[in-house]
């Protein structure tokens, strides 16, 4: 379907931006704080490449970054409440009963030791162990698009067990050490409790085993979760006995076991791989939990083989009986969406430009970026055409939220707080 006209697109931007500001207005007791949040959102959507406090302040016509900094630190408001606003906006835009919840993490490179959660740890963003923060995220992915709906800063034991560092970074008392899979599991449970419609969960091998599997089975959610080659699989009540590690099982596959399928469209066309799927057992849901119905589900092993170098990746799967391998491949392929979201949020919306060192500052900044991303997703969805280029997104948004624009919802001057 062709894209809508530029005039219509501009109107969608203006209306959607104003609606987003109205949605978050109840989170702020003082009008001045709401105005600061509006200005912060405007700055994230603006055309400046660096979304620092000074850059956002200059775009807003403020004499300094104080108003921008106050919304992350001195003001009193609940970042988790904004997270829920973002989730509701994203679901209204993208809802599908067949959607996938994708879990992943990204790193934020940092200097020094004061920023909350900073530690020498591995991050795929840099491809090495380095000084950084790690954030765990959940993205909602459907045929209509994708957007972030949850996030939490990972707090290493060097932080969670250090009272002095916790006090300095204002870490809430109720926040204890939690592994990344535990953070992801909490996000799944929040989504289920909120009635978020989804049928699948996809994640890489960091999140692929343990309690998450049981939580999803009891919730009647399918999954395609990455595992290492040393993860054990076995079959029962099947014609083809299978037992061993994923790596060993893959070595025994015949060439006829493989099928070439696309994991979705990439920047260079279809992302083609060879895939092998081995159903391991089919059993009623009540076998997992007696409170569940008698619908049948199949546990399986999915193997992906690269066309370029033959490298293998392994996935444990849980799906309604009879689910074709093409559906499992499509679910796994949706993991790419969160990588695209990280790239867009970092390059266009300032996800990595957080200047606050506190726990609250990190979650407030990230939640506002998530709102900006959800807004872009909504405009794209409503336009019902080809996705706008990210440079055009920034240009249009910058034009809409310049100083004095009525979509700002406040005057260009600094707030009195």
C-alpha positions in Angstrom: 0.0 0.0 0.0 1.5 3.4 -0.9 2.5 5.9 1.8 0.1 8.6 2.9 0.8 12.2 1.8 3.3 14.4 3.6 0.5 16.6 4.9 -1.3 13.6 6.4 1.9 12.3 7.9 2.6 15.7 9.6 -0.9 15.7 11.0 -0.4 12.2 12.4 2.9 13.4 14.0 1.2 16.4 15.6 -1.8 14.5 16.8 0.2 11.5 18.1 2.7 13.6 19.9 0.0 15.6 21.6 -1.8 12.4 22.6 1.5 10.9 24.1 2.0 14.0 26.2 -1.6 13.8 27.5 -1.1 10.1 28.4 1.9 10.9 30.6 0.5 14.1 32.1 -1.2 12.4 35.1 2.2 11.1 36.3 3.3 14.6 37.3 1.8 16.5 40.1 3.2 19.9 39.1 2.5 21.5 35.7 6.1 22.6 35.6 7.3 19.0 35.9 4.9 17.9 33.1 6.3 20.7 31.0 9.8 19.5 31.6 8.8 16.0 30.6 7.2 17.3 27.4 10.4 19.2 26.6 12.5 16.1 27.3 10.3 14.1 24.9 10.6 16.8 22.3 14.4 16.8 22.6 14.5 13.0 22.1 12.5 13.3 18.9 14.4 16.3 17.6 17.0 16.2 14.9 20.1 16.6 17.1 22.4 13.6 16.9 23.5 13.9 20.5 20.6 13.9 23.0 22.6 15.4 25.9 21.0 17.8 28.4 22.7 20.8 26.8 21.6 19.8 23.3 18.0 19.2 24.4 18.0 22.4 26.3 19.2 24.4 23.3 16.5 22.8 21.1 13.9 23.8 23.7 15.2 27.4 24.0 16.3 27.0 27.6 19.4 28.8 28.9 20.8 25.7 30.4 20.2 21.9 31.0 18.7 22.3 34.5 15.1 21.6 33.5 16.2 18.6 31.5 18.3 17.3 34.4 15.6 17.8 37.0 13.1 15.5 35.2 15.6 12.7 35.7 16.7 13.5 39.3 15.1 16.1 41.5 11.5 15.8 40.4 9.3 13.2 42.0 7.5 10.8 39.6 7.2 7.1 39.0 9.2 5.7 36.0 7.4 2.4 36.3 4.1 4.2 35.8 5.5 5.7 32.6 6.6 2.2 31.6 3.0 1.0 31.9 1.8 4.0 29.8 4.3 3.0 27.1 3.2 -0.6 27.2 -0.5 0.4 26.8 0.3 2.7 23.9 2.3 0.0 22.2 -0.4 -2.6 22.6 -3.1 -0.3 21.3 -1.0 0.2 18.2 0.4 -3.3 17.6 -1.9 -5.8 19.4 -2.2 -9.3 18.0 -3.1 -12.6 19.6 -0.2 -14.2 17.7 2.4 -11.6 18.8 5.9 -12.4 20.1 7.4 -11.1 23.3 11.2 -10.8 22.6 13.7 -10.5 25.5 17.2 -9.2 25.1 19.8 -7.0 26.7 22.0 -4.1 25.6 25.0 -2.4 27.0 25.7 1.2 27.8 29.4 2.0 27.8 30.4 4.2 30.8 33.5 5.8 32.2 34.1 5.8 36.0 32.4 3.8 38.7 29.6 6.1 39.9 26.8 5.4 37.4 24.3 2.9 38.9 25.1 -0.7 37.9 28.3 0.1 36.0 30.8 -2.7 36.2 33.3 -4.5 34.0 31.1 -7.1 32.3 30.5 -8.5 28.9 28.2 -6.7 26.5 27.4 -7.7 23.0 27.2 -3.9 22.2 31.0 -3.8 22.4 31.6 -7.5 21.8 33.9 -7.7 24.9 34.2 -7.3 28.6 34.2 -3.6 29.4 33.0 -0.9 31.8 29.3 -0.6 31.2 25.7 -0.8 32.4 23.4 -3.6 31.2 19.7 -3.1 30.6 17.3 -6.0 30.1 14.4 -5.2 27.7 11.2 -6.7 26.5 9.9 -5.8 23.0 6.4 -6.5 21.7 6.6 -7.8 18.1 3.6 -8.4 15.8 2.9 -8.2 12.1 2.1 -4.5 12.7 5.5 -3.5 14.0 7.5 -3.6 17.2 8.1 -1.5 20.3 9.6 -1.8 23.8 7.2 -2.5 26.6 9.5 -3.2 29.6 13.0 -2.6 30.9 15.2 -2.9 34.0 18.7 -2.1 34.8 20.8 -5.2 35.8 22.4 -4.6 39.1 25.6 -6.8 39.5 26.4 -8.2 43.0 29.2 -5.6 43.3 26.3 -3.1 43.5 23.4 -5.1 45.1 25.6 -6.1 48.0 27.3 -2.7 48.6 25.1 -0.5 50.9 27.3 2.6 50.3 27.0 2.4 46.5 23.3 1.7 46.7 22.7 4.8 48.8 24.8 7.0 46.5 22.8 5.8 43.5 19.5 5.9 45.3 18.8 2.2 44.7 15.4 1.4 46.3 15.6 -0.9 49.3 13.4 -3.5 47.7 15.7 -4.0 44.8 17.8 -7.2 45.4 20.2 -9.0 43.2 18.5 -10.7 40.3 20.0 -12.6 37.4 19.2 -11.5 33.9 16.8 -14.5 33.3 15.1 -13.5 36.6 14.6 -10.0 35.3 13.2 -11.3 32.0 10.9 -13.7 33.8 9.5 -10.8 35.9 8.8 -8.9 32.6 7.0 -11.9 31.2 4.9 -12.1 34.4 4.1 -8.4 34.3 3.0 -8.7 30.6 0.7 -11.7 31.5 -0.7 -9.9 34.5 -1.5 -6.8 32.4 -3.3 -8.9 29.8 -0.9 -8.2 27.0 -1.9 -10.4 24.1 0.9 -12.6 22.9 1.3 -16.3 21.9 5.1 -16.6 21.8 8.3 -15.7 23.6 11.7 -15.6 21.9 15.1 -15.0 23.5 18.8 -15.9 23.1 20.7 -18.5 25.1 21.1 -16.3 28.1 17.4 -16.6 28.8 16.7 -20.0 27.3 16.5 -22.5 30.1 15.2 -22.9 33.6 12.2 -21.3 35.3 11.2 -19.2 32.3 10.2 -22.4 30.4 7.9 -23.6 33.2 6.3 -20.1 33.6 5.5 -20.1 29.9 4.2 -23.6 29.8 1.9 -22.9 32.6 0.7 -19.8 30.9 0.1 -21.7 27.6 2.6 -19.6 25.8 4.8 -21.0 23.0 8.5 -20.3 22.9 11.6 -20.5 20.8 14.5 -20.0 23.3 18.2 -20.1 22.4 20.3 -22.7 24.2 24.0 -23.7 24.0 25.3 -26.7 22.2 25.7 -28.5 25.5 22.1 -28.3 26.5 20.6 -31.8 26.7 17.6 -33.0 24.8 15.8 -36.4 24.7 12.7 -37.8 23.1 10.0 -40.2 24.3 6.9 -41.6 22.6 8.4 -40.8 19.2 9.4 -42.9 16.3 12.9 -41.6 16.3 14.7 -41.9 19.6 16.8 -38.9 20.4 19.1 -38.3 23.3 22.2 -36.2 24.0 23.4 -32.6 23.7 22.1 -30.3 21.1 25.5 -30.3 19.4 25.7 -34.2 19.3 22.2 -34.5 18.0 22.9 -32.0 15.2 26.0 -34.0 14.2 23.7 -37.0 13.5 21.2 -35.1 11.3 21.0 -36.1 7.6 21.0 -33.7 4.8 17.4 -34.5 4.1 16.5 -33.3 7.6 17.3 -29.7 6.6 15.0 -27.2 5.0 16.0 -23.7 3.7 13.7 -21.0 5.1 13.8 -17.2 5.6 13.9 -15.9 9.2 12.3 -12.7 7.9 13.4 -9.7 5.8 16.7 -8.0 6.7 18.5 -5.0 5.3 19.9 -7.0 2.4 16.8 -9.1 1.7 15.5 -12.4 3.1 17.6 -13.8 6.0 18.0 -17.3 4.7 19.3 -20.2 6.8 19.0 -24.0 6.8 16.8 -25.3 9.6 16.2 -28.7 11.1 13.3 -29.3 13.5 13.0 -32.4 15.7 9.7 -32.8 17.7 10.7 -34.6 20.9 7.4 -35.2 22.8 3.8 -34.3 22.5 1.7 -34.2 25.7 -1.4 -32.5 27.2 -1.0 -29.2 28.9 -2.4 -30.9 32.1 0.8 -32.9 32.3 2.7 -29.7 33.0 0.0 -28.4 35.4 -3.1 -30.3 36.4 -5.0 -27.0 36.4 -4.5 -26.7 32.6 -6.7 -28.1 29.9 -6.1 -31.2 27.7 -4.8 -29.3 24.7 -1.7 -30.9 23.3 1.7 -29.2 23.1 5.0 -30.4 21.6 8.5 -30.0 23.0 11.2 -29.8 20.3 14.7 -28.9 19.2 15.2 -26.4 16.4 18.6 -26.1 14.8 19.8 -23.2 12.5 22.7 -23.5 10.1 24.4 -20.6 8.5 24.7 -20.7 4.7 28.0 -18.8 4.8 30.1 -20.8 7.3 27.9 -23.6 8.5 27.8 -22.3 12.1 25.0 -23.8 14.1 22.6 -22.3 16.7 20.2 -24.3 18.9 16.7 -23.5 20.3 14.4 -25.3 22.7 10.8 -25.0 21.5 7.3 -25.4 23.0 4.4 -25.1 20.7 0.8 -26.3 20.1 0.8 -29.7 18.5 0.9 -29.5 14.8 2.7 -26.2 14.6 4.8 -26.2 11.3 8.5 -25.5 11.4 7.8 -22.4 9.3 6.0 -20.8 12.2 8.8 -21.6 14.7 11.3 -20.1 12.3 9.2 -17.0 12.0 9.1 -16.6 15.8 12.8 -17.0 16.1 13.2 -14.5 13.3 11.3 -11.9 15.3 14.3 -11.6 17.6 15.9 -9.4 15.0 13.2 -6.7 15.7 14.6 -5.9 19.1 18.1 -5.5 17.7 16.7 -3.1 15.2 14.9 -1.3 18.0 18.1 -1.0 20.0 19.9 0.5 17.0 17.2 3.0 16.3 16.8 4.0 19.9 20.5 4.5 20.3 21.2 6.3 17.0 18.0 8.4 16.7 16.5 8.7 20.2 19.4 9.0 22.6 18.9 5.7 24.5 22.7 5.7 25.3 22.9 9.4 26.1 21.7 9.2 29.7 23.7 11.6 31.9 22.1 10.6 35.2 24.0 8.3 37.6 21.1 7.2 39.8 18.7 4.2 39.6 15.7 6.4 39.1 17.5 8.5 36.5 18.4 5.5 34.3 14.8 4.2 34.4 13.3 7.6 33.8 15.5 8.3 30.8 15.0 4.9 29.3 11.2 5.0 29.8 11.0 8.4 28.0 13.0 6.9 25.1 10.7 4.0 25.1 7.7 6.4 24.8 9.4 8.2 21.9 10.0 4.9 20.2 6.4 3.8 20.7 5.3 7.2 19.3 7.3 6.6 16.1 5.8 3.1 15.9 2.3 4.5 16.2 2.8 7.1 13.5 4.2 4.5 11.2 1.3 2.2 11.9 -1.3 4.9 11.4 0.3 6.0 8.2 -0.2 2.4 6.9 2.5 2.7 4.4 6.2 2.1 4.0 8.2 2.9 7.1 9.7 6.4 7.0 13.5 6.7 7.0 15.0 7.4 10.4 16.6 10.6 9.1 13.1 11.7 7.9 11.6 10.8 11.3 14.1 13.0 13.1 13.6 15.9 10.6 9.8 15.8 10.8 9.8 15.4 14.6 12.2 18.3 15.0 10.1 20.5 12.8 7.0 19.6 14.9 8.5 20.2 18.3 10.6 23.3 17.8 10.4 26.1 20.4 6.9 27.6 20.6 5.2 24.8 18.6 1.7 24.1 20.0 2.5 20.3 20.2 4.9 21.1 23.0 2.1 21.8 25.4 4.2 24.4 27.3 6.1 27.6 26.8 9.7 27.6 25.5 11.1 29.1 28.7 12.5 27.2 31.6 10.2 25.7 34.2 10.0 27.2 37.6 11.1 24.2 39.7 
